[in-house]
Amino acid sequence: MNERPAALRAFWRQPLGAALLAAESELLAEALDDVFGWEFLQVGAWGEAHELLSGCRTRRRAVVAPADFACGADIIARPSQLPVARDSVDAMLLPHTLEFAADPYAILREVDRVLTGDGQLVVLGFSPVSLWGARALGSRAGFPPGIRRVLSPGRVREWLVLLGYEVTATRAYLYHRPWARGPKAFERPEQLLHRAWYNPLPAGAWMLKVRKRLYSLTPTVRPRFREKPAVASGRLVKPTTLIKPTPRQSN
């Protein structure tokens, strides 16, 4: 078994990891409340199977993940090479998926390929300007285990806007230090979602919710093309386009 997936599964079983999953499940239940349709696709395993999709309201839902990080996935595939038809998914979720990828932008391009017009996408990530980001950058194995990089919400927003997406909601969360203090410290996972008045720490994670925009190639108002008049040279008088008829002479 690969060491990184095993370490990540161990993290999810710890009090901090379990509280993080519970808090993100609650966060996504609120974010997906107005997301409808037939097909919902979570790209990347985060937690066990459909743990984050308890609040999903689409008819069908599936989890796609690579073989090493399957964790009860419905489809085994690379996030950058989805075995899904173009324009066939109504909504998608990337739960920290970009942070585990060698090429995050390639995943966003693949998401754009399979997402339907006016489809919605939710992205979760850890903030580099936080204690969570500092621990992730300072650990050889990454934190949580297996993370390759930490991306700012501003950079991911720029990528999505470049692909033609409109940001509809943002949220900062995870107001807790990236180490555990025992099971009693996480009796209420919602504490990770809201900042307490006495807590000066910056948020350790962020959420972006975006919608795919459609552009029509056919103009709504057709332009009126006018032929340019011929240019008169020298002292010649430019002829007019209106020609008066010559009156007939009576015999």
N, C-alpha and C positions, 0 to 999 in steps of 0.2 A: 504494500500500500504506500502511496506517495505520502511523505511526511507532512507536507503543507496542508492537504485536505484533512488529515488526521488531527493536526494541531488546531485547525479551524473548527472541526466538530467538537473537540475538547473545549474550545473557548465558548461555544454555544451552550455547553452543559454547565459552565461556571455561572455563579450568580450574576456577574456583570454582563456576560454574553446573553444569558436568558432574559435579563431585564431589558437589554437593548432590543432584542427581537420582539418582546412584548410591547415596548413603547413604539417601535416602528409599525407593528401591526395595528395599533390604535391610531397612529398618525395616518396610515394608508386607508384605514376604514373611513376616515373623514375625507381624505383627498379623492377617493374613488366613489364617493356617494352620488356624484352626478355623471358618472361614466357608464354609459349603456352601450348595447350592441350585442353582436353574436360572439365574436372571438376576442379573448384577452390572452396576451402572451407575456409571461415573465421570463426575461432573458437573463440567465445567471442564477445559480442556486444560492440562497441566503436563508439559512434555517432549514427546517425539515419540510420537504415537499411543498404543500400549499399553505404553509404557516402564515405568510404575509397576505394571502388573498382571501381571508375570511370575510372581508367587507366588499369583495368584488361583486358587481351586480350584472355582469354580462351572462349570456346563456351558457357559454363554454369558456373554460380557462385551462391553460397548460403551462408547464415550466420547461424551459429549454436550458440545458447546461452541458458543458463538456464532460467527458467520461470521468476525469479525476474528481470533479466537484459535483457529481450527479445528485447525491442526497435525495433520492426519490423523484428525480426529474421524469417527466413524461416523454421527452424527446432528448436524445443524446446527440449533440452537435456543437460545433464551435459558434460562439456568439457572433462572429464576423462572417459566418457562412451558414445562414439559417436555411433549412430545407422547407421553406414556406413560400407559397406563391406570392407574386407581387400584388400589392394593394388588396390584401386579404384579411388583415387584422385590424380590429376597431380601436384597440387600446393596448399599450405595452408598459412594462415596468422594468427598470434597470436598477436593481437594489445593490449598489456598490459594485456593479459589474465593470464599469469603466476603470476602476482602480486596480482590478486584477488583470487587465488586458495589456498586451504588448503594444497594441495600436487602438487606443480608445476611439479615435475618429472613424476608423473603419467600422466599428460596431454601430456608431450613429448613422453612417451611410447605409448600412444594412437594415437598420431599423426604419429608415426613411423609405427604403425599397418596399418593405412588406406592409407598412402602415397605410391604411386607406386615407383618402382625402378627407380632411376635417377630423382625422383621428387624433387621439390624445396619448401623451407619453409622460410618465412620471420617473424622475431620476433621483436617486439617493446617493449622497457622497459625504465623506468626512472633510472637515475644514482644515486647510493647512495652517491657518492662523488660530491655533487652539492647542491645548495640551494633548488632544488626541492626534492631531497632525504632527506635533513634535515627537510623540512617542513612536508614531508610524515611521517617521523619517530617521529616527535615531536607533531603530531596531533592525538587525540584519534580516530577521525573518518577517519583518513588517508587523504592524499591529492594527487590527486583528491579523492573525498569521496568514501570510500569503499575499498581502497587498503589495503591489509593485510601486505605486505612486499615490499621492494625494492631490486631487484636483480642486481648484477653487470654483465656486459657483459662477463667478464671472467668466472664467474661461469656457466652461461648459455652455453657458448662456450664449457666448459669442459663436461657438460652433453651431448651436442649434439655430440661431438667427441666420447664420450663413446658409444653412440648409433650407431656410424658409419657414421657420417655426415662430409662433407667437407665445410669449411667456404669459400664462394666465394666473399663476400662483407661485409664491415662494414661501419657504418656511425654514427658520433656524431652530434647531433642537439639540438635545443631548447636553444638558447642563450638569455634567458629573465628571469627576476626575477619571482618567482611564486606568483605574485600578480598583479592586474590590475591597470592601470593608466588612465583609461577612454577609450572610443571607438577609439579615434584618435591614440592611441598608437599602434593599431593593424590594421591599414589601409592596410599594406602590410604583409601578413602572412609569406612571404619568409624571412622576417627579423629574424624569429625564427630558420631558417635552417642554416644561415651562421653567423659566428662570425665577428663582426665589429672590425676594427683595434683598436678602443678605448675601447673595451669591454674585461676586464680581466676575466670574469666569466667562469667557466668550463661548458661544455655542460650539460644540464639537462636531456637528454635522448639519447638513442642509438638504432641503428638498426643492426640486424644480418641477413644475407642472406646465407642460406646453401643449399647444395645439398646432397641427399641421395646417398650413394655409394653402388655399387653392388660388392659382392665378389663371385667368382666362386669356388665351392667346388671340381670341377674336375681339376686336374693339367693340364697345357698346355703341359708339357713334362712329359711323364711317366718315373718314375725311373727304372733303370735297376737293377734287383735283381740278385745277384750272390750267389751261394751256397758256404758256407765256407768250405775250404778243411779240411779233417780229420787231427787231430794232431797225429804225430808219437811219440810213447813212447820209452824210452830206447835208444838203439843204432840202432833201425830199421830204414832203409832208407825209407823215405816217397815215396810212389809210384807215378809215373808220370801219368798224364791223357792221354799221348800220347803213344800208344802201337804199336810198329813196327811189321808188319806181318812177320811170319817165312817163309823164301823162300822154295819152293818145290824142292825136290831132284829128279833128272831124273834117271830112271832105265837104 
